[in-house]
């Protein structure tokens, strides 16, 4: 079967690092989702500290994995 994860948005992302220009920094974020050995990535939201993705990541789930516990971080 399929396991579908929806990535909606992020808000107020800030610079991670020690640059003195951090207050003027606008990130270009993306989201990475890992499921077992499968990895999916959203598009990059260029220079956007509050991106709205509205994207889905579809992962293939083997029948033996139908009753697993998932952890989100």
Secondary structure, DSSP 8 states (H G I E B T S, - for coil): -EEEEEEEE--S----S--TTGGG---BB--EEEETTEEEE---BTTBTT-EEEEEEEEE--GGGTT------
